[in-house]
């Protein structure tokens, strides 16, 4: 199971049987709260970020970490297809 820790957040793979694509929870390093998920979004054919709830706040650094992680997932997917 894949996990990546950044300064404020951690990306942790969520076990889901029967799925072709991976799901990652975004977890606050201080509180342990789940801030959202990164999930494959079929209509757009890419991984996307789905925030948890209406009152989740991210700074520029956290958003850059999320974008970077999604970029890595998409690069991995392209490599596996070739």
Secondary structure, DSSP 8 states (H G I E B T S, - for coil): --EEE-SSEEEEEE--TT-SS-EEEEEETTT--EEEEEEEEGGGTEEEEEESSS-----HHHHHHHHHHHHHHHHHHHHHH-
